């Protein structure tokens, strides 16, 4: 579930497929969509799950920006800021 800063949690369908156990990798697939014509984004991803009867939560610091066709300058500036931060180490 994507939880933008200051927004409410969303209820999403439960995943009931048991994954193959492997010490080599963990898979996580995320799909994003926006409902309007404006740019949209999220500051993180929160995953809540139940395993062996225990409820657990994982928070990922992951910035997502979905750019509207007319908003390319703002999106380019955001990308440049983020790229510069990651280059700084």
C-alpha positions in Angstrom: 0.0 0.0 0.0 1.3 3.4 -0.8 0.9 5.9 2.0 1.6 9.5 0.9 2.7 11.8 3.8 -0.3 13.1 5.6 -2.8 10.6 4.0 -4.8 7.8 5.4 -4.0 4.1 5.0 -5.8 2.2 2.2 -7.3 -1.2 2.4 -5.9 -3.4 -0.4 -6.6 -7.0 -1.3 -4.7 -9.6 0.7 -1.9 -11.6 -0.9 -2.4 -15.2 0.0 0.2 -16.8 -2.3 3.0 -18.5 -0.4 6.4 -17.6 -1.8 9.1 -20.1 -2.5 11.7 -20.0 0.2 15.1 -18.9 -1.0 18.0 -17.3 0.9 19.1 -15.7 -2.4 16.3 -13.2 -3.0 13.2 -11.5 -1.9 10.7 -10.2 -4.4 8.5 -7.1 -4.1 6.5 -5.7 -7.0 4.8 -2.3 -6.7 2.4 -0.8 -9.2 1.5 2.9 -9.2 -1.3 4.8 -10.9 -2.8 8.3 -10.5 -6.4 9.1 -10.8 -6.2 12.6 -12.3 -4.3 14.8 -14.7 -2.0 16.4 -12.2 1.4 15.1 -11.0 1.2 12.8 -8.0 3.6 11.2 -5.6 4.3 9.4 -2.4 7.1 9.7 0.3 7.1 6.1 1.3 5.6 2.6 1.2 4.2 0.9 4.3 3.6 -2.9 4.1 1.5 -4.5 6.8 1.3 -8.3 6.9 0.4 -11.2 9.1 2.6 -14.2 9.2 2.4 -17.1 11.6 -0.5 -15.2 13.4 1.7 -12.1 14.1 1.0 -8.7 12.5 4.1 -6.9 11.3 4.8 -3.7 9.5 7.7 -2.6 7.2 8.3 1.0 6.1 10.3 1.8 3.0 11.7 5.3 2.5 10.9 5.4 -1.2 10.0 8.5 -3.1 7.7 8.1 -6.0 6.7 10.9 -8.4 4.3 10.4 -11.3 4.6 13.3 -13.6 1.8 14.9 -15.6 2.6 15.6 -19.3 2.7 19.4 -18.7 4.8 19.2 -15.5 8.1 18.0 -17.0 10.2 20.9 -15.6 9.2 20.3 -12.0 9.8 16.6 -12.4 13.2 17.2 -14.0 14.2 19.5 -11.2 13.1 16.9 -8.6 15.1 14.2 -10.4 18.2 16.4 -10.4 17.9 17.1 -6.7 17.5 13.5 -5.9 20.4 12.4 -8.2 22.6 15.0 -6.6 21.8 13.8 -3.1 22.5 10.2 -4.0 25.8 11.2 -5.6 26.8 12.9 -2.3 26.8 9.5 -0.6 
